[in-house]
Amino acid sequence: MSSSRPQRIVVGLSGGVDSAVAAWLLKRAGHEVVGIFMKNWEEDDDDEYCSSRQDFLDAASVADVIGIELEHVNFAAEYKDRVFAEFLREYRAGRTPNPDVLCNAEIKFKAFLDHALRLGAERIATGHYARVRQEASGFELLKGVDATKDQSYFLHRLNQVQLARTLFPVGELHKSEVRRIAAEIGLPNAKKKDSTGICFIGERPFREFLARYLVNAPGPVEDDRGRTVGRHVGLSFYTLGQRRGIGIGGVKDARGRRGGGDHEPWFVAAKEIDRNVLRVVSGHDHPWLLSRRLSAKDASWVAGTPPPPGRYAAKTRYRQADAACTLDRGDAEGALGVSFDMPQWAVTPGQSVVLYDGAVCLGGGVIAASDARNATPRQPPVRRQLPPVAPRPTPERA
């Protein structure tokens, strides 16, 4: 977890149980531990959806039990400039960004790291479920031991400088062990529920939040045959694979009756930005929802250089099982192409494709496009186990 020599380590205390146990493990190992609570969002901080004040109180209680100092640091300005502005740009372009990936790279392991170094820290630590391994060639980012909690997907943009200064104390543990330790040492947040809200949005209704910042431009909803089946409220408010909240029923037949032969649920399959049209398809396994190939941009590689073309595994969304693939190209300009052995469901522009070599997270890029709509709708569906819905970017919590 860390070197045998005692070090000054600054821990990001979120108010959750994972970072609390991380701090306790480091303190028990003999390090000088200082806690930092990061405030990254200021708007609506007094309503029912934002828990930052309660999180700070929980972090303060943890610091008191462990016996460490706690500092409250406001990174809201940096967050708005580096993360939220990009978040809105991506949504306005019709893509679905993952702000937690950028938050880790720009705030938790950049602004926070810089602040910790000014405090005289040698390392920083968080409660992420991941691991860092030092090899002769440099530092590697590894999956957490608990496969159900692994957060390397969100950390794939970290570089060698950041990993050299970072510890993930709970990365070697399963969540059940973390809960057990927290209860045994009497941490006040031992049974605190894990957060499921996006880092700055909290638990608020997602579409309601976006509507404050994005202009509504309603338009038609068309199916794969070009039939108008409804109206959308604005392309920014939908993501590929979305099932709930589309607001359409069946298709009317020639006599005006609902049904028209389409009885399976509707899923968002594409956005035609130039026409302001939302395209939907009927059925989870419709070919328009399946991709064998994708291209990505703005790649970031943990080693600092792209891995050679070859066989790897990849995820196109958090909690997805590793999918066997071939990296066709990965260049220094940040472009990459990935081909999958099996079709992938609802590959979404704006989300990240992250590559793995076994337990080693190599890095990844932002999905730009896939070949999903090259398939013909009348092909027989591919039957396999697929995730049920993809309504919005998946959050993380450390």
C-alpha positions in Angstrom: 0.0 0.0 0.0 2.8 2.4 0.8 6.5 2.5 1.7 7.7 1.5 5.1 9.1 5.0 5.8 6.5 7.2 7.4 5.3 9.9 5.0 3.0 13.0 5.1 -0.1 11.9 3.2 -3.1 14.0 2.4 -6.3 12.0 2.1 -9.4 13.2 0.2 -12.2 12.6 2.7 -15.5 12.7 0.9 -17.7 11.8 3.9 -18.1 8.3 2.6 -16.9 5.1 4.2 -14.3 4.2 1.6 -12.1 7.3 2.0 -12.6 7.1 5.8 -11.2 3.6 6.0 -8.4 4.6 3.6 -7.4 7.4 6.0 -7.5 5.0 9.0 -5.3 2.4 7.2 -2.7 5.0 6.5 -2.8 6.3 10.0 -2.4 2.8 11.4 0.6 2.2 9.1 2.4 5.1 10.9 2.0 7.9 8.4 1.2 11.5 9.1 -2.3 11.8 7.7 -4.1 15.0 6.9 -7.7 15.0 5.6 -9.0 17.3 2.9 -12.7 17.8 2.1 -13.2 19.0 -1.4 -16.1 21.2 -2.3 -16.6 21.2 -6.0 -20.1 22.6 -6.5 -21.7 25.7 -5.1 -24.9 26.2 -7.0 -28.1 24.8 -5.3 -26.0 23.9 -2.2 -29.0 24.5 0.1 -31.6 22.3 -1.5 -32.7 18.7 -1.0 -30.5 17.2 -3.6 -27.0 18.4 -2.6 -25.5 16.6 0.4 -22.1 18.5 0.6 -22.8 20.0 4.0 -23.8 16.6 5.5 -20.8 15.0 3.7 -18.5 17.6 5.4 -20.0 16.9 8.8 -19.5 13.2 8.2 -15.9 13.8 7.1 -15.3 15.9 10.2 -16.7 13.2 12.5 -14.4 10.6 10.8 -11.4 12.9 11.2 -12.2 13.3 14.9 -12.5 9.5 15.5 -9.3 8.8 13.6 -7.4 11.6 15.2 -6.4 13.6 12.1 -6.7 17.2 11.0 -9.3 18.1 8.4 -9.2 21.1 6.0 -12.1 22.3 3.9 -11.0 23.3 0.4 -13.2 24.9 -2.3 -12.4 23.8 -5.9 -15.8 25.0 -7.3 -14.2 27.6 -9.6 -11.7 25.1 -11.0 -14.5 22.5 -11.4 -16.8 24.9 -13.3 -14.0 25.9 -15.7 -12.3 22.5 -16.3 -15.2 20.0 -15.9 -18.7 21.6 -16.0 -18.0 23.8 -19.0 -16.8 20.7 -21.0 -19.8 18.8 -19.7 -22.2 21.4 -21.2 -20.2 21.6 -24.5 -20.5 17.9 -25.0 -24.3 17.8 -24.3 -24.9 20.7 -26.6 -23.1 18.8 -29.3 -25.5 15.9 -28.8 -23.0 13.6 -27.0 -23.2 12.1 -23.5 -20.1 13.0 -21.5 -18.9 11.3 -18.3 -18.0 14.2 -15.9 -16.5 11.9 -13.3 -13.7 10.8 -15.6 -12.7 14.5 -16.2 -13.2 15.3 -12.5 -10.6 12.8 -11.5 -8.1 14.0 -14.1 -8.6 17.7 -13.5 -9.7 18.1 -9.9 -9.1 15.1 -7.6 -5.6 14.3 -9.1 -4.6 17.7 -10.3 -6.0 20.6 -8.3 -6.2 18.5 -5.2 -2.7 17.0 -5.8 -1.2 20.5 -6.3 -2.9 21.7 -3.1 -1.6 18.7 -1.1 2.0 19.3 -2.4 1.8 22.9 -1.2 0.9 21.5 2.2 4.1 19.4 2.2 2.5 16.1 1.3 4.6 13.4 -0.3 1.6 11.4 -1.4 -2.2 11.8 -1.7 -4.7 9.0 -1.2 -8.4 8.5 -2.0 -11.0 5.8 -1.4 -11.1 4.6 -5.0 -11.2 0.8 -5.6 -8.0 0.6 -7.8 -4.4 -0.1 -7.3 -1.0 1.3 -8.3 2.0 -0.9 -9.1 5.5 0.3 -9.7 7.5 -1.6 -12.4 10.9 -0.9 -13.9 9.1 0.8 -16.8 7.0 3.0 -14.6 3.7 3.0 -12.7 0.7 0.9 -13.7 -2.9 1.4 -12.8 -4.6 -1.8 -11.8 -8.2 -2.8 -11.3 -9.3 -3.0 -7.7 -9.4 -6.5 -6.1 -13.2 -6.2 -5.7 -14.4 -6.6 -9.3 -17.9 -5.4 -8.4 -16.5 -2.0 -7.1 -13.5 -1.6 -9.4 -13.2 2.1 -10.4 -10.2 2.0 -12.8 -12.6 3.0 -15.6 -13.0 6.5 -14.0 -9.2 6.8 -13.4 -7.9 5.8 -16.8 -6.7 9.4 -17.6 -4.2 9.5 -14.8 -0.6 9.9 -15.9 2.7 8.8 -14.5 3.3 11.9 -12.5 -0.1 11.5 -10.8 0.2 7.8 -10.1 3.7 8.3 -8.6 2.1 10.4 -5.9 -1.1 8.4 -5.4 -2.2 5.7 -3.0 -5.4 3.7 -3.1 -5.5 2.0 0.3 -8.8 0.2 -0.1 -8.0 -1.1 -3.6 -6.7 -4.4 -2.1 -10.0 -4.9 -0.1 -13.5 -6.0 -0.9 -16.3 -3.6 0.0 -17.5 -6.0 2.7 -14.1 -5.8 4.4 -14.2 -2.0 4.3 -17.6 -2.0 5.9 -16.4 -4.5 8.6 -13.3 -2.4 9.4 -15.4 0.8 9.6 -17.8 -0.9 12.1 -15.0 -2.4 14.2 -13.2 0.9 14.7 -16.4 2.8 15.3 -16.5 5.1 12.3 -19.7 7.1 12.4 -20.4 6.6 8.7 -19.8 2.8 8.8 -23.3 2.1 7.4 -23.6 5.2 5.3 -25.3 4.5 1.9 -23.0 4.8 -1.1 -23.8 7.9 -3.2 -25.3 7.2 -6.7 -25.4 10.8 -7.8 -23.1 12.4 -10.4 -20.4 14.3 -8.6 -21.9 17.8 -8.9 -25.6 16.9 -9.6 -26.3 14.8 -6.6 -29.6 12.8 -6.6 -31.7 15.4 -8.4 -33.8 14.6 -11.5 -31.2 14.6 -14.3 -33.3 16.2 -17.1 -34.6 18.9 -14.8 -31.0 19.8 -14.0 -29.8 19.9 -17.6 -32.8 22.1 -18.5 -31.3 24.9 -16.5 -28.3 25.2 -18.7 -29.4 23.8 -22.1 -31.8 25.3 -24.6 -34.8 23.2 -25.5 -35.1 22.5 -29.2 -38.1 20.1 -29.7 -38.3 18.0 -32.8 -39.6 14.8 -34.3 -38.9 11.3 -33.1 -38.6 8.9 -36.0 -38.2 5.1 -36.1 -35.9 3.1 -38.3 -38.3 3.2 -41.2 -38.5 7.0 -41.1 -42.0 7.1 -39.6 -42.7 9.9 -37.1 -43.7 8.3 -33.8 -43.5 11.3 -31.4 -41.8 14.5 -30.4 -38.6 15.0 -28.4 -37.9 17.9 -26.0 -34.4 18.5 -27.2 -31.7 16.1 -28.4 -29.4 16.9 -25.5 -31.8 15.3 -23.1 -31.5 11.8 -24.5 -28.7 9.2 -24.7 -28.2 6.1 -26.8 -29.8 3.1 -25.3 -32.3 5.1 -23.3 -35.6 3.4 -22.8 -37.5 5.4 -20.1 -38.6 8.9 -20.6 -38.9 8.9 -24.4 -42.6 9.6 -24.2 -43.9 7.6 -27.1 -46.2 4.6 -27.4 -46.8 2.2 -30.3 -47.1 3.1 -34.0 -50.5 3.6 -35.5 -51.5 1.3 -38.3 -53.4 2.3 -41.5 -56.7 2.4 -39.5 -55.3 4.7 -36.8 -54.9 1.9 -34.3 -51.9 1.7 -32.0 -49.5 -1.2 -32.5 -48.5 -1.4 -36.1 -46.7 -4.6 -35.5 -44.2 -3.0 -33.0 -44.8 -4.4 -29.6 -41.3 -4.3 -28.0 -40.1 -1.2 -26.0 -38.6 1.7 -27.8 -34.9 2.6 -27.4 -33.0 5.7 -28.4 -30.7 4.6 -31.3 -29.3 7.8 -32.9 -29.4 11.6 -32.9 -29.4 13.3 -36.3 -28.1 16.7 -35.2 -28.5 18.4 -38.6 -32.2 17.5 -38.8 -32.9 17.7 -35.1 -34.3 14.2 -35.3 -34.2 11.6 -32.5 -34.2 8.1 -34.0 -35.6 5.2 -32.0 -35.9 1.5 -32.6 -38.2 -1.2 -31.2 -36.5 -4.0 -29.3 -33.5 -4.3 -27.1 -31.5 -6.3 -29.7 -32.2 -4.2 -32.7 -29.1 -4.0 -35.0 -29.0 -0.2 -34.8 -28.1 -0.7 -31.1 -25.2 -3.0 -31.7 -21.6 -2.0 -32.7 -18.6 -4.1 -33.6 -16.3 -1.2 -34.2 -15.7 2.3 -32.7 -13.4 5.2 -33.2 -12.3 7.5 -30.3 -10.4 10.7 -29.8 -8.6 12.6 -27.1 -6.9 9.4 -25.9 -4.9 9.4 -22.7 -2.5 6.5 -21.9 -1.3 5.7 -18.4 2.2 4.8 -19.7 2.4 8.1 -21.7 2.5 6.4 -25.1 -0.2 4.3 -26.9 0.0 0.5 -26.5 0.9 -1.4 -29.7 -2.0 -2.6 -31.9 -3.1 -6.0 -30.8 -5.5 -8.0 -28.6 -6.9 -6.4 -25.5 -10.1 -6.1 -23.5 -12.2 -2.9 -23.3 -15.2 -1.3 -21.6 -17.4 1.3 -23.2 -19.3 2.0 -20.0 -18.7 1.5 -16.3 -19.8 -1.9 -14.8 -19.7 -3.5 -18.2 -17.9 -6.8 -18.4 -14.5 -6.7 -20.2 -15.1 -7.3 -23.9 -12.5 -8.9 -26.1 -11.3 -6.6 -28.8 -8.5 -5.6 -31.1 -6.8 -2.2 -31.0 -6.4 -1.4 -34.6 -4.6 1.9 -34.1 -3.6 4.2 -31.4 -1.6 7.3 -32.4 0.2 10.1 -30.6 -2.5 12.5 -31.8 -5.0 10.9 -29.6 -7.1 8.9 -32.1 -7.8 5.2 -31.7 -9.9 2.5 -33.3 -11.2 -0.6 -31.6 -12.9 -3.7 -33.1 -14.8 -6.1 -30.9 -15.2 -9.8 -31.1 -18.9 -9.6 -30.1 -21.3 -6.7 -30.8 -21.4 -4.1 -28.1 -24.7 -2.6 -27.0 -25.5 1.2 -27.2 -21.9 2.4 -27.7 -22.4 6.1 -26.9 -20.4 9.1 -28.3 -19.0 11.1 -25.4 -18.5 8.2 -23.1 -15.1 6.6 -22.7 -13.7 3.4 -24.1 -11.1 2.1 -21.7 -8.6 -0.6 -22.6 -7.2 -3.3 -20.4 -4.4 -5.9 -20.5 -5.6 -8.3 -17.9 -5.8 -6.4 -14.6 -3.8 -3.5 -16.0 -5.7 -0.4 -17.1 -3.9 1.0 -20.2 -6.0 4.2 -20.7 -8.5 5.1 -23.3 -10.3 7.8 -25.2 -13.6 9.6 -25.8 -15.9 7.7 -28.1 -16.5 9.6 -31.3 -18.5 7.2 -33.5 -19.4 3.6 -34.0 -20.6 1.4 -36.9 -24.0 0.7 -35.3 -26.3 2.1 -38.0 -24.3 0.4 -40.8 -26.3 -2.7 -39.8 -29.6 -3.3 -41.7 -32.7 -3.3 -39.5 -34.0 -6.5 -41.0 -31.1 -8.6 -39.9 -31.9 -11.2 -37.3 -31.1 -9.9 -33.8 -28.0 -11.1 -31.9 -29.1 -12.8 -28.7 -26.8 -12.3 -25.8 -26.7 -10.9 -22.3 -26.9 -7.1 -22.4 -27.2 -4.3 -19.9 -30.9 -3.1 -19.6 -30.7 0.7 -20.1 -28.3 3.5 -20.4 -30.1 6.6 -19.2 -27.2 8.8 -18.2 -23.5 8.8 -17.4 -22.8 6.5 -14.6 -21.4 8.2 -11.4 -18.6 7.1 -9.1 -17.9 7.7 -5.5 -14.6 7.3 -3.7 
